[in-house]
Amino acid sequence: MGSIDSRSGLLAAVIAALLGLTACGGADGTKPKASSVIRVSAGVDDCGHGWTTAKGGRQTFELHNTTVAGEEVHLENAATGVIYLDVESLGAAARQSATVILGNGTYRFVCLPADGEPALGPKVTITGTEAVAGASRGLKPVTRNDLLPALKSYQAWVQGRLPVLQAQVKTLQSDVAAGDLGRARSEWLTAHRTYETLGAAYGAFGDLDTAINGLPAPGASAAQDRHLEGFHRIEALLYDGAPASDIAPHATKLVSAVSNLRAAFVHGRVDPVDIGLRAHEILENALQFELTGRTDAGSHSALATVDANLTGTREALAPLRPILTSRYPDLAATERAIDASQRLVRTYRHPDGTWTPLGSLTRSQRADINAHVDATLELLAPVAAICDPRRTA
């Protein structure tokens, strides 16, 4: 028996939920009777063979890849292209069962070999069916071309923020050079928060991301890792009482790295896949690293970073809105959850611009923040799945 091998286990599970399908069973989790299973070939030359007629309601298919290579298989509405079943990486000779509930419409299987043109199965029409209870929700596939406007919009936003970041790290460098470490701490936080809003673009930054915001090697602290540069190295020195003369070389390197990033990003490109994926991963990392204190090198500014991450999530989500509006019914709830999480986090910002350290929060307060961020993450998970580009017929 083959298996659905998606771009990640999370995306596969989310897509199954969005489409309302159940793999290897009925909608209630029970195993369908053998007599009710429709065996469908899913090869290049026999795509969709075996399914000839259907009545509205539950359909359980056993897909059999009859080719010698892996492929992706869709069940789509032949008129609209809306997908009702999405089986990714069905291996050679593999079989995979899945159940969908279909109403009126004309459907067909589409078999997409990795290195070949899509093969279209015969059309099967369902008519005479009134509203079907529990009908599977279709999903209009997103292509890379669909993502290009969002990509251009997001890249333009990042390009607009890099000069701001560059000016901020230069101010930090000047404060350190002048020996004003109190002001330098404030400017460090300002610049670091700006960088933490750019999370959906980190993949396009390459090695410069490590130079700017890298973390210490496993088992070492930011103060101990002699090879560490960037914000966290400076953070460790600023908050550990190091003299300005020790901090200055690292501030200079940070300015250089940010300047190089600004110049390089003009020719760089964010992967279209990253925008939707990182909209989720930004907060996932915040929950895993910031809200556990693992990245703290002495500033105790985790909540400030989480606030910046929430802004970064919102900015990554914004250009995807035209795509998501017709595809994700919980989009508005997702946006409200981001806003609610940020309002909660900002209650711990003080009038002087400092933030309550994690260690000063009560257990209940930390649990409340974690719960808000976790709930937001659950709502963001479908964004990555929906915006994961798919091949179409």
C-alpha positions in Angstrom: 0.0 0.0 0.0 1.4 3.4 -1.0 1.1 6.5 1.1 0.5 10.2 0.6 3.9 11.9 0.8 3.3 15.6 0.9 5.8 18.5 1.0 5.4 18.1 4.8 3.2 16.0 7.0 1.6 19.2 8.2 0.6 20.3 4.7 -0.8 16.9 3.9 -2.9 16.8 7.0 -4.2 20.3 6.4 -5.1 19.7 2.8 -7.0 16.6 3.8 -9.0 18.7 6.3 -9.6 21.5 3.8 -10.9 19.1 1.2 -12.9 17.1 3.7 -11.5 13.8 2.6 -10.4 10.8 4.6 -7.4 8.7 3.5 -7.8 4.9 3.7 -11.3 5.0 5.1 -14.7 6.5 5.1 -15.6 10.0 6.3 -16.3 8.5 9.8 -13.0 6.7 9.9 -14.5 3.3 9.2 -13.0 1.1 6.5 -15.3 0.9 3.5 -16.6 -2.4 2.2 -14.5 -3.9 -0.5 -17.6 -3.9 -2.9 -17.9 -0.1 -2.5 -14.4 0.7 -3.4 -13.8 2.0 -6.9 -10.5 0.9 -8.3 -9.0 3.5 -10.5 -5.9 3.3 -12.6 -3.6 6.3 -12.3 -1.0 5.9 -15.0 -0.2 8.1 -17.9 -2.0 5.9 -20.5 -4.9 4.8 -18.3 -5.5 7.8 -16.0 -8.9 7.6 -14.4 -9.8 4.2 -16.0 -12.2 2.2 -13.8 -14.5 5.1 -12.8 -17.3 5.4 -15.3 -20.5 6.3 -13.5 -21.3 7.7 -10.1 -24.2 8.9 -7.9 -23.9 11.8 -5.6 -22.5 11.0 -2.2 -19.6 9.2 -0.8 -17.0 7.8 -3.2 -14.1 5.7 -2.0 -11.3 5.2 -4.6 -8.3 3.0 -4.6 -5.8 4.6 -6.8 -3.2 2.4 -8.5 -0.1 4.0 -10.0 0.5 1.8 -13.0 3.7 3.6 -14.1 7.3 3.0 -13.2 7.7 6.4 -11.5 6.1 8.5 -8.9 3.3 11.0 -9.7 0.7 13.3 -8.3 -3.0 12.6 -8.7 -5.9 15.0 -8.5 -9.7 14.5 -8.7 -11.0 17.8 -10.1 -14.1 19.5 -11.4 -13.5 19.3 -15.1 -15.2 22.7 -15.7 -13.7 24.8 -12.9 -10.4 23.0 -12.0 -11.4 22.9 -8.3 -9.6 19.9 -6.7 -11.5 17.5 -4.5 -8.7 15.0 -4.0 -5.0 15.6 -3.9 -2.6 12.6 -3.6 1.0 13.6 -3.8 4.0 11.4 -4.6 2.1 8.2 -5.3 5.0 5.8 -5.9 5.5 3.4 -8.8 3.0 0.5 -8.5 1.7 2.0 -5.2 -2.0 2.0 -4.2 -3.7 4.6 -2.1 -7.3 4.8 -0.9 -9.2 7.9 -0.2 -12.8 8.9 0.3 -14.6 12.1 -0.9 -18.2 13.1 -0.9 -19.4 14.6 -4.2 -22.4 16.5 -5.3 -23.6 17.4 -8.8 -20.9 18.2 -11.3 -18.5 16.8 -14.0 -15.3 15.3 -12.6 -12.2 13.7 -13.8 -8.9 12.4 -12.5 -5.7 14.1 -13.5 -2.4 12.2 -13.3 0.7 14.4 -13.1 4.0 12.5 -13.6 7.1 14.3 -12.3 8.7 14.7 -15.7 5.8 14.6 -18.1 2.7 16.3 -19.2 -0.5 15.8 -17.2 -2.8 13.0 -18.3 -6.5 13.6 -18.2 -9.0 10.9 -17.3 -12.5 10.4 -18.7 -15.2 12.7 -17.4 -17.8 11.4 -15.1 -20.9 13.4 -14.5 -23.2 13.4 -11.4 -26.7 14.8 -11.8 -30.0 14.7 -10.1 -28.5 15.0 -6.7 -29.9 17.6 -4.2 -27.6 19.1 -1.6 -25.3 16.4 -0.3 -24.7 16.4 3.4 -21.0 16.7 4.3 -19.9 17.3 0.7 -16.2 17.6 0.3 -15.0 21.2 0.0 -13.1 21.8 -3.2 -9.9 23.8 -3.3 -9.0 26.0 -6.3 -5.3 25.2 -6.8 -2.8 28.0 -6.5 0.0 28.1 -9.2 3.3 29.9 -9.1 1.9 32.5 -11.5 -0.9 33.2 -9.0 1.7 33.9 -6.4 3.7 36.4 -8.5 1.7 39.5 -7.5 2.0 38.6 -3.9 5.7 38.0 -4.3 6.3 41.3 -5.9 4.3 43.1 -3.3 6.1 41.4 -0.4 9.6 41.9 -1.9 8.8 45.6 -2.4 7.8 45.9 1.2 11.1 44.2 2.3 13.1 46.4 0.1 11.5 49.4 1.7 12.4 48.2 5.2 16.1 47.5 4.5 17.1 51.2 4.3 15.3 51.6 7.7 17.3 48.7 9.2 20.5 50.0 7.7 20.0 53.4 9.3 19.1 51.8 12.7 22.3 49.6 12.8 24.4 52.6 11.8 22.9 54.5 14.8 23.7 51.6 17.0 27.3 51.6 15.7 27.6 55.4 16.4 26.2 55.0 20.0 28.8 52.2 20.7 31.6 54.3 19.2 30.6 57.2 21.4 30.5 55.0 24.5 26.8 55.6 25.1 25.9 52.0 25.9 22.6 52.8 27.5 21.4 54.4 24.2 23.1 51.6 22.3 20.9 49.0 24.1 17.8 51.0 23.1 18.9 51.2 19.5 19.9 47.5 19.5 16.3 46.6 20.4 14.9 48.9 17.7 17.0 47.5 15.0 16.6 43.9 16.1 12.8 44.3 16.1 12.9 45.7 12.6 14.9 42.7 11.4 12.5 40.3 13.1 9.6 41.6 11.0 11.3 40.3 7.8 10.9 36.6 8.6 9.3 35.5 5.4 12.3 36.7 3.4 15.0 35.0 5.5 15.4 32.2 2.9 16.4 34.8 0.3 19.0 36.3 2.6 21.2 33.3 2.5 24.4 33.4 4.6 23.8 37.1 5.4 20.9 36.0 7.7 23.4 34.1 9.8 25.8 37.0 9.8 23.0 39.4 11.0 20.9 37.3 13.3 22.6 33.9 13.8 22.4 31.9 17.0 25.3 30.4 18.9 26.5 26.9 18.2 24.7 24.1 20.2 26.0 24.0 23.7 27.5 27.5 23.6 26.1 30.8 24.7 26.2 34.0 22.6 29.0 35.2 24.8 31.0 32.0 24.5 30.7 31.4 20.7 33.7 33.2 19.3 32.5 32.7 15.7 29.1 34.3 16.4 28.4 37.7 14.9 25.4 39.9 14.5 22.6 41.0 16.8 23.0 38.2 19.3 26.7 38.6 19.7 26.2 42.4 20.3 23.3 41.6 22.7 25.5 39.4 24.8 28.2 42.0 25.1 25.9 44.9 25.7 24.1 43.2 28.5 27.1 41.6 30.1 29.0 44.8 30.9 31.5 44.6 28.1 33.3 47.9 27.3 32.4 49.8 24.2 35.8 49.0 22.7 35.0 45.3 22.7 31.6 45.8 21.2 32.6 48.3 18.4 34.2 45.7 16.0 31.0 43.6 16.1 28.8 46.6 15.5 30.9 47.5 12.5 30.5 43.9 11.1 26.7 44.1 11.6 26.6 47.4 9.6 28.6 45.8 6.9 26.3 42.7 6.8 23.1 44.8 6.6 24.6 47.0 3.9 25.6 43.9 1.9 22.1 42.5 2.4 20.5 45.7 1.1 22.7 45.7 -2.0 22.2 41.9 -2.6 18.4 41.9 -2.1 18.0 44.1 -5.2 18.9 41.1 -7.3 17.6 38.5 -4.9 14.2 36.8 -4.9 12.0 35.3 -2.3 10.7 31.9 -3.2 7.0 32.2 -3.8 6.4 29.1 -1.7 8.1 30.8 1.3 5.6 33.6 1.8 2.7 31.3 2.8 4.9 28.8 4.5 6.8 31.4 6.5 3.6 33.2 7.5 3.1 30.1 9.7 6.7 29.3 10.5 7.5 32.8 11.8 5.1 32.3 14.7 6.1 28.6 15.1 9.6 29.7 15.7 8.5 32.4 18.1 6.6 29.8 20.1 9.5 27.4 20.1 12.4 29.7 20.6 11.4 33.2 21.8 8.6 32.2 24.2 10.9 29.6 25.8 13.7 32.1 26.3 16.1 30.0 24.2 17.4 32.9 22.1 17.8 35.4 25.0 21.4 36.6 25.2 20.8 39.0 28.1 18.3 41.6 26.8 15.2 39.8 28.1 13.4 41.2 25.1 11.6 38.0 24.0 8.2 39.6 24.0 9.5 42.5 21.9 10.7 40.0 19.4 7.3 38.1 19.4 5.6 41.4 18.8 7.8 42.0 15.8 7.2 38.4 14.6 3.4 39.1 14.7 4.0 42.1 12.6 6.1 40.1 10.2 3.3 37.4 10.0 0.7 40.1 9.2 3.0 41.6 6.5 3.5 38.1 4.9 -0.2 37.4 5.0 -1.3 40.7 3.5 -0.3 40.2 -0.1 -1.8 36.7 -0.1 -5.2 38.1 0.8 -6.5 38.2 -2.8 -5.6 34.5 -3.1 -7.0 33.4 0.3 -10.3 35.4 0.3 -12.1 32.9 -2.0 -10.2 29.8 -0.7 -10.0 30.1 3.1 -13.2 30.7 5.0 -11.2 31.3 8.2 -9.1 34.1 6.8 -10.9 36.8 8.8 -10.6 34.7 12.0 -6.9 34.3 11.3 -6.4 38.0 11.0 -8.4 38.6 14.2 -6.2 36.1 16.0 -3.0 37.8 14.9 -4.4 41.1 16.2 -5.6 39.6 19.5 -2.2 38.0 20.1 -0.4 41.2 19.4 -2.7 43.2 21.7 -2.0 40.8 24.5 1.8 40.8 24.0 1.8 44.6 23.9 0.3 44.9 27.3 3.7 44.0 28.5 5.4 46.9 26.9 6.3 49.7 29.2 6.0 53.5 28.5 9.8 53.8 28.3 10.0 51.3 25.5 11.2 48.3 27.6 9.4 45.0 27.9 8.5 42.7 30.7 11.0 39.8 30.8 9.6 36.3 30.4 11.0 35.5 33.8 8.8 38.2 35.4 5.6 36.8 34.0 3.4 34.6 36.2 2.7 31.0 35.0 -0.8 32.1 34.1 0.4 35.0 32.0 2.9 32.9 30.1 0.2 30.2 29.5 -2.2 32.9 28.2 0.4 34.2 25.7 1.3 30.7 24.6 -2.3 29.8 24.1 -3.0 32.9 22.0 0.0 32.3 19.8 -0.8 28.6 19.5 -4.3 29.3 18.5 -3.1 31.7 15.8 -0.7 29.1 14.5 -3.6 26.6 14.1 -5.4 29.1 12.0 -2.3 29.9 9.9 -1.5 26.3 9.1 -4.0 26.2 6.2 -2.4 29.3 4.6 0.8 27.4 3.9 -1.2 24.5 2.5 -3.5 26.5 0.3 -0.6 28.6 -1.1 1.6 25.6 -1.8 1.7 25.8 -5.6 0.3 22.9 -7.5 0.6 21.7 -11.1 -2.6 21.9 -13.1 -4.0 20.2 -16.1 
